[in-house]
Amino acid sequence: MAARQPEPAPGGEPERGFVLAVLPQGVDADDELAELRELARTAGVEPVAQLVQHRQHPDPRSYLGKGKLEELKQTYGNAAAEVLLVDHELAPAQQRTLENTLQARVVDRTQLILDIFAQHAVSAEGQLQVEVAQLEYNLPRMRGMWQHLERLGGGVGTRGPGETQLETDRRIARRRIALLRARLRELSKQRAIRRKERRRSATPTIALAGYTNVGKSTLLNALTDAEVSVENRLFETLDPTTRGFDHDGRRYLVTDTVGFVRRLPHQLVEGFAATLEETLVADLVLHVVDGSAPDERLEEMVRSVQTVLGEIGAGDLPVEIVVNKIDAADPLKRRRLANRFPDALQVSALTGDGLDELRARLAERFADRFEEVRLLIPYEEGGKLNELYALGAPIEERADRPEGVLVRARLPRRELRRYAQYLIDEPADDSERARA
């Protein structure tokens, strides 16, 4: 069954959305719902009104209390809204109650995020992941879609065509999920092979992580001269993109990942293995922070990213914080950021400020991964020289000598034993350098 998602209005005009939330006492509704409003706009819905009920927990059947439900019915109609957006993942019963009360489409937070992911998935793998997440989300919600047929069955011991159709749809959905997961496992194996090659070359790998729309893709482009899309939209990057840059003769790989949000739906944590795996196998997570965000919002974004990193099993990886968008911060804001993140570099991916320092900082993190060595490889063992180049080891010098090829290189430490018999100690003279 296809997901019931927000659809753009004819002519490209955004739909009119009504925002609804149940929040604990004392929570500022405008701040709490700012992210949902931004998600709505990204999905093509313009929020025109909102209603908030302050209570500890949503009602298990109707989401809102009885009196608030009546108020919603009136205010929703007055707003001339076209879709209700709820800042929670609704249970099927809650969604049916709201739909029956308003006679309108109801889209919860998870469904809204899934819709945005569906819009932005570009690669075949990304599209498969979106479909898996949508099927997992819709599976327990199919009953409401077939209510008009279920009424045809009646009495004890009878089974109407609606129930039969429902079982058939669920079976089809489960089979489809199994098929898609099998395809994703094959793609995962291919990624594992590529990662194995990267590990063999000892090339340092850095994963960009951060809240959605903090400028990770712009930073990737600035560091590596990549051409990743950088439109100002939430979840603009879904598929992992890996590019490289060189610093002092060494190669570094940088992977852009999907942006995080508060309460990232578990379907996406499970489904978007491609991006999340790239984070898990990185040598370093570069946590990109939005230096232009208000202080309170900034704290919340940082906590959300740390929470998601923990949820996906990346909480123990080394993390380096970098403050981006510093061009949009005034001197006072910069000082506050320096106090909040005393060891973090402040950069602007847009203007290039601080990027040289960032490259140097990253290189410093991996300085002990390579060791400078001098090798003398006999001509009859030229295959070893080819293997050296295949490792991606930075070659500083190469000179032909009567007894073989003299090479000065930065060798990955794990390969030192492999080349131990070719190691030499004496320094190269100027004539050898001239011939290199």
C-alpha positions as CSV (number, residue, x, y, z in Angstrom):
1,M,0.0,0.0,0.0
2,A,1.3,3.5,-0.8
3,A,1.9,5.9,1.9
4,R,-0.7,8.7,2.4
5,Q,1.7,11.6,2.1
6,P,1.3,15.3,1.7
7,E,0.9,16.2,-2.0
8,P,1.8,19.5,-3.6
9,A,-1.3,21.5,-4.5
10,P,-2.1,22.0,-8.2
11,G,-0.1,24.8,-9.8
12,G,2.8,24.3,-7.4
13,E,1.2,26.3,-4.6
14,P,2.0,25.0,-1.1
15,E,-0.7,23.2,0.8
16,R,-2.2,24.9,3.8
17,G,-1.2,23.0,6.9
18,F,-2.5,23.1,10.4
19,V,0.1,22.2,13.1
20,L,-1.0,20.2,16.2
21,A,1.0,19.1,19.2
22,V,0.6,17.8,22.8
23,L,3.3,19.3,24.9
24,P,4.2,19.1,28.6
25,Q,3.5,22.1,30.8
26,G,6.0,24.9,30.6
27,V,7.3,24.0,27.2
28,D,7.4,27.0,24.7
29,A,5.2,25.9,21.8
30,D,6.8,28.2,19.2
31,D,10.3,27.0,19.9
32,E,9.2,23.4,20.1
33,L,7.3,23.5,16.9
34,A,9.8,25.5,14.9
35,E,11.4,22.3,13.5
36,L,8.0,20.8,12.4
37,R,7.1,24.0,10.6
38,E,10.4,23.9,8.7
39,L,9.9,20.2,7.9
40,A,6.4,21.2,6.6
41,R,7.8,23.9,4.3
42,T,10.4,21.4,3.0
43,A,7.6,19.0,2.1
44,G,5.6,21.7,0.3
45,V,3.2,22.6,3.1
46,E,2.8,26.1,4.5
47,P,1.7,26.2,8.2
48,V,-1.2,28.6,8.5
49,A,-2.4,27.9,12.1
50,Q,-1.6,25.7,15.1
51,L,-3.2,24.3,18.2
52,V,-1.3,23.0,21.3
53,Q,-2.7,21.1,24.3
54,H,-0.5,21.1,27.4
55,R,-0.7,17.7,29.1
56,Q,1.8,15.1,30.2
57,H,1.0,12.5,27.6
58,P,-1.3,12.4,24.5
59,D,-4.6,10.5,24.8
60,P,-4.0,6.9,23.7
61,R,-7.0,6.8,21.4
62,S,-7.7,10.4,20.2
63,Y,-4.4,12.1,20.8
64,L,-6.2,15.1,22.3
65,G,-8.6,15.3,25.2
66,K,-12.3,15.3,24.4
67,G,-12.8,19.1,24.9
68,K,-9.6,19.9,22.9
69,L,-10.8,17.6,20.1
70,E,-13.9,19.7,19.7
71,E,-11.8,22.9,19.7
72,L,-9.6,21.4,17.0
73,K,-12.6,20.6,14.8
74,Q,-13.7,24.2,14.9
75,T,-10.3,25.9,14.5
76,Y,-9.2,23.6,11.8
77,G,-12.3,24.5,9.8
78,N,-11.9,28.2,10.4
79,A,-8.2,28.0,9.1
80,A,-9.4,26.5,5.8
81,A,-6.5,24.0,6.1
82,E,-5.9,21.1,3.8
83,V,-3.8,18.8,6.0
84,L,-3.3,18.3,9.7
85,L,0.4,18.0,10.7
86,V,1.0,16.3,14.1
87,D,4.3,16.7,16.0
88,H,4.4,13.0,17.1
89,E,4.3,9.6,15.6
90,L,0.6,8.7,15.9
91,A,-0.7,5.3,16.8
92,P,-3.1,3.9,14.1
93,A,-6.1,4.5,16.4
94,Q,-5.1,8.1,17.1
95,Q,-4.7,8.8,13.4
96,R,-8.1,7.2,12.6
97,T,-9.8,9.3,15.3
98,L,-8.3,12.6,14.0
99,E,-9.2,11.7,10.4
100,N,-12.8,10.8,11.3
101,T,-13.2,13.9,13.4
102,L,-11.9,16.4,10.8
103,Q,-12.7,14.4,7.6
104,A,-9.2,15.4,6.5
105,R,-5.8,14.0,5.8
106,V,-3.7,13.6,9.0
107,V,0.1,13.4,8.6
108,D,2.3,12.7,11.6
109,R,5.9,13.7,12.1
110,T,7.3,10.4,10.9
111,Q,5.2,10.3,7.8
112,L,6.2,13.9,7.0
113,I,9.9,13.1,7.3
114,L,9.4,10.0,5.2
115,D,7.8,12.2,2.5
116,I,10.8,14.5,2.5
117,F,13.1,11.5,2.2
118,A,11.1,10.2,-0.7
119,Q,11.4,13.6,-2.5
120,H,15.2,13.7,-2.0
121,A,16.3,10.1,-2.5
122,V,18.4,10.1,-5.7
123,S,20.4,6.8,-5.9
124,A,18.8,3.4,-6.3
125,E,19.9,2.5,-2.8
126,G,18.4,5.6,-1.3
127,Q,15.1,4.9,-3.0
128,L,15.1,1.3,-1.7
129,Q,15.7,2.6,1.8
130,V,12.8,5.0,1.6
131,E,10.5,2.3,0.3
132,V,11.4,0.0,3.2
133,A,10.9,2.7,5.7
134,Q,7.5,3.6,4.3
135,L,6.3,0.0,4.1
136,E,7.4,-0.6,7.7
137,Y,5.5,2.6,8.8
138,N,2.3,1.7,6.8
139,L,2.1,-2.0,7.8
140,P,0.3,-1.6,11.1
141,R,-1.9,1.2,9.6
142,M,-3.5,-0.7,6.7
143,R,-6.6,-1.6,8.6
144,G,-8.0,1.9,8.4
145,M,-7.5,1.9,4.7
146,W,-9.9,-1.0,4.2
147,Q,-12.7,-0.2,6.7
148,H,-15.3,0.2,3.9
149,L,-14.7,-3.5,2.9
150,E,-14.4,-4.9,6.4
151,R,-18.1,-3.9,7.1
152,L,-19.1,-6.5,4.5
153,G,-18.1,-9.4,6.8
154,G,-20.5,-10.1,9.7
155,G,-21.3,-12.5,12.4
156,V,-19.3,-15.1,14.3
157,G,-17.3,-17.4,12.1
158,T,-17.5,-15.3,8.9
159,R,-14.7,-13.5,7.1
160,G,-15.6,-10.7,4.7
161,P,-13.7,-9.7,1.6
162,G,-12.2,-6.7,3.4
163,E,-10.4,-8.9,5.9
164,T,-9.2,-11.1,3.1
165,Q,-7.9,-8.1,1.1
166,L,-6.2,-6.7,4.2
167,E,-4.4,-10.0,4.9
168,T,-3.3,-10.1,1.2
169,D,-2.0,-6.6,1.3
170,R,-0.1,-7.2,4.5
171,R,1.5,-10.4,3.0
172,I,2.5,-8.5,-0.1
173,A,4.0,-5.7,1.9
174,R,6.0,-8.2,4.1
175,R,7.3,-9.9,1.0
176,R,8.2,-6.6,-0.6
177,I,10.1,-5.6,2.6
178,A,12.0,-8.9,2.6
179,L,12.9,-8.5,-1.0
180,L,14.1,-4.9,-0.5
181,R,16.1,-5.8,2.5
182,A,17.9,-8.6,0.5
183,R,18.8,-6.0,-2.2
184,L,20.1,-3.6,0.4
185,R,22.2,-6.4,2.0
186,E,23.8,-6.9,-1.4
187,L,24.6,-3.2,-1.8
188,S,25.9,-3.3,1.8
189,K,28.4,-6.0,0.8
190,Q,29.6,-3.9,-2.1
191,R,30.1,-0.9,0.2
192,A,32.1,-3.3,2.5
193,I,34.4,-4.2,-0.3
194,R,35.0,-0.6,-1.1
195,R,35.7,0.2,2.5
196,K,38.1,-2.7,2.7
197,E,40.1,-1.2,-0.1
198,R,40.2,2.1,1.8
199,R,41.3,0.5,5.0
200,R,44.1,-1.4,3.1
201,S,45.5,1.9,1.9
202,A,45.2,3.3,5.4
203,T,43.6,6.4,4.0
204,P,42.0,8.3,6.9
205,T,38.2,8.6,6.6
206,I,36.2,11.4,8.1
207,A,32.4,11.4,8.4
208,L,30.6,14.7,8.5
209,A,27.7,14.6,11.0
210,G,25.4,17.3,12.2
211,Y,21.9,18.6,12.4
212,T,20.2,18.9,9.1
213,N,20.9,22.1,7.2
214,V,24.0,23.1,9.1
215,G,26.1,23.3,5.9
216,K,27.7,19.8,5.8
217,S,27.4,19.5,2.0
218,T,28.8,23.0,1.5
219,L,31.7,22.1,3.8
220,L,32.3,18.9,1.8
221,N,32.4,20.9,-1.4
222,A,34.8,23.5,0.0
223,L,37.2,20.9,1.5
224,T,37.3,18.6,-1.5
225,D,36.1,20.6,-4.6
226,A,33.1,18.2,-4.8
227,E,29.8,19.3,-6.5
228,V,27.2,18.1,-4.0
229,S,23.8,19.8,-4.0
230,V,23.7,22.5,-1.4
231,E,20.1,23.8,-1.6
232,N,18.8,25.4,1.6
233,R,16.4,22.5,2.5
234,L,16.2,20.0,5.3
235,F,17.5,16.5,4.4
236,E,19.0,17.8,1.1
237,T,21.7,15.0,1.4
238,L,20.4,11.4,1.8
239,D,22.9,9.3,-0.1
240,P,26.4,9.1,1.4
241,T,28.9,11.0,-0.8
242,T,32.7,10.4,-0.3
243,R,35.3,12.8,-1.8
244,G,39.0,13.3,-1.0
245,F,41.5,16.1,-0.4
246,D,45.3,16.1,-0.2
247,H,47.3,17.9,2.5
248,D,51.1,17.7,2.7
249,G,51.2,14.8,0.3
250,R,48.7,12.7,2.1
251,R,45.1,11.7,1.0
252,Y,42.1,12.1,3.3
253,L,38.5,11.0,2.5
254,V,35.5,12.9,3.7
255,T,32.0,11.5,3.6
256,D,28.8,13.6,3.8
257,T,25.9,12.0,5.7
258,V,22.2,12.6,6.2
259,G,21.4,15.4,8.6
260,F,19.9,14.5,12.0
261,V,16.8,15.9,13.6
262,R,15.2,15.5,17.0
263,R,13.4,12.2,17.4
264,L,14.7,10.8,14.1
265,P,12.1,8.0,13.3
266,H,13.4,4.5,14.1
267,Q,12.4,3.4,10.6
268,L,15.0,5.8,9.2
269,V,17.7,4.8,11.7
270,E,17.1,1.1,10.6
271,G,16.5,1.9,6.9
272,F,19.3,4.4,6.1
273,A,22.1,1.9,6.7
274,A,24.2,3.3,3.8
275,T,24.7,6.7,5.4
276,L,24.9,5.4,8.9
277,E,27.3,2.7,8.1
278,E,29.7,5.3,6.6
279,T,29.6,7.0,9.9
280,L,30.2,3.9,11.9
281,V,33.3,2.9,9.9
282,A,34.9,6.4,9.9
283,D,38.1,7.0,11.7
284,L,36.8,10.4,12.9
285,V,33.4,12.0,13.1
286,L,33.5,15.7,12.3
287,H,30.5,17.2,14.1
288,V,29.4,20.3,12.2
289,V,27.7,22.9,14.3
290,D,25.7,25.9,12.9
291,G,27.4,29.0,14.4
292,S,24.5,31.2,13.2
293,A,21.9,29.4,15.3
294,P,20.5,31.0,18.4
295,D,22.1,29.8,21.6
296,E,19.2,27.8,22.9
297,R,18.6,26.2,19.5
298,L,22.3,25.4,19.2
299,E,22.3,23.5,22.4
300,E,19.3,21.5,21.4
301,M,20.8,20.7,18.0
302,V,24.1,19.5,19.5
303,R,22.3,17.2,22.0
304,S,20.1,15.8,19.2
305,V,23.2,14.8,17.1
306,Q,24.9,13.3,20.1
307,T,21.8,11.3,20.9
308,V,21.5,9.9,17.3
309,L,25.2,9.1,17.2
310,G,24.6,7.1,20.3
311,E,21.5,5.4,18.9
312,I,23.3,4.2,15.8
313,G,26.3,2.9,17.8
314,A,28.7,5.7,16.9
315,G,28.9,7.2,20.4
316,D,32.4,5.8,21.0
317,L,34.0,7.1,17.9
318,P,36.4,10.1,18.2
319,V,34.6,13.3,17.5
320,E,35.9,16.7,16.4
321,I,33.6,19.7,16.6
322,V,33.8,22.4,13.9
323,V,31.6,25.5,14.0
324,N,30.4,26.4,10.6
325,K,28.6,29.5,9.2
326,I,30.8,31.8,11.2
327,D,30.5,34.5,8.5
328,A,26.9,35.0,9.8
329,A,28.0,35.5,13.4
330,D,28.9,38.9,14.9
331,P,32.1,39.2,17.2
332,L,30.1,38.8,20.4
333,K,28.5,35.6,19.1
334,R,32.0,34.3,18.1
335,R,33.2,34.8,21.6
336,R,30.3,33.0,23.0
337,L,30.9,30.1,20.6
338,A,34.6,30.0,21.5
339,N,33.6,29.8,25.2
340,R,31.0,27.0,24.4
341,F,33.4,25.0,22.2
342,P,36.9,26.0,23.3
343,D,38.7,23.4,21.2
344,A,36.6,23.8,18.0
345,L,37.7,25.6,14.9
346,Q,35.4,28.3,13.6
347,V,35.1,28.2,9.8
348,S,32.9,29.4,7.0
349,A,32.4,26.8,4.2
350,L,30.7,29.6,2.2
351,T,33.7,32.1,2.3
352,G,36.5,29.7,2.9
353,D,37.6,31.2,6.2
354,G,39.4,28.7,8.5
355,L,39.4,25.8,6.0
356,D,43.2,25.7,5.7
357,E,43.4,25.4,9.5
358,L,40.7,22.7,9.4
359,R,42.7,20.6,6.9
360,A,45.8,21.0,9.0
361,R,43.9,20.0,12.2
362,L,42.5,16.9,10.5
363,A,46.0,16.0,9.2
364,E,47.3,16.4,12.8
365,R,44.8,13.9,14.0
366,F,46.2,11.2,11.7
367,A,49.9,12.2,11.9
368,D,50.9,8.9,13.5
369,R,49.2,6.8,10.9
370,F,52.1,7.1,8.5
371,E,55.9,6.7,9.1
372,E,58.5,8.2,6.8
373,V,60.8,5.4,5.5
374,R,63.5,4.8,2.9
375,L,63.2,1.7,0.8
376,L,65.6,0.1,-1.7
377,I,63.6,-2.3,-3.9
378,P,65.5,-4.6,-6.3
379,Y,64.5,-4.4,-9.9
380,E,63.6,-8.1,-10.0
381,E,61.0,-7.4,-7.3
382,G,59.3,-4.6,-9.1
383,G,55.9,-6.0,-8.1
384,K,56.6,-4.7,-4.6
385,L,56.9,-1.2,-5.9
386,N,53.6,-1.6,-7.7
387,E,52.0,-2.7,-4.4
388,L,53.5,0.3,-2.7
389,Y,51.7,2.6,-5.2
390,A,48.5,0.6,-4.8
391,L,48.6,1.3,-1.1
392,G,48.2,5.0,-1.8
393,A,51.3,5.8,0.3
394,P,52.6,9.3,-0.4
395,I,55.9,8.9,-2.4
396,E,58.3,11.8,-1.6
397,E,61.2,10.7,-3.8
398,R,62.1,8.0,-6.3
399,A,65.6,7.4,-7.7
400,D,67.0,4.6,-9.8
401,R,70.2,3.1,-8.4
402,P,72.4,0.2,-9.8
403,E,71.0,-2.2,-7.2
404,G,67.4,-1.2,-7.4
405,V,64.8,1.7,-6.9
406,L,65.3,4.0,-4.0
407,V,62.1,5.3,-2.6
408,R,61.3,7.7,0.2
409,A,57.7,7.3,1.2
410,R,55.2,7.7,4.0
411,L,54.2,4.1,4.7
412,P,51.1,3.1,6.7
413,R,52.4,1.7,10.0
414,R,50.5,-1.6,9.5
415,E,52.6,-2.2,6.4
416,L,56.1,-1.7,8.0
417,R,56.7,-5.4,8.6
418,R,55.7,-6.2,5.0
419,Y,58.5,-4.0,3.7
420,A,61.0,-4.5,6.5
421,Q,63.6,-6.3,4.3
422,Y,63.8,-3.3,2.0
423,L,64.3,-0.6,4.7
424,I,67.6,1.3,4.6
425,D,69.1,3.8,7.0
426,E,71.6,5.9,5.1
427,P,70.4,9.4,4.0
428,A,70.0,10.1,0.3
429,D,72.7,12.4,-1.1
430,D,72.0,15.5,-3.2
431,S,72.8,13.7,-6.5
432,E,70.1,11.1,-5.8
433,R,67.6,13.8,-5.0
434,A,68.4,15.5,-8.3
435,R,67.7,12.3,-10.1
436,A,64.4,11.8,-8.3
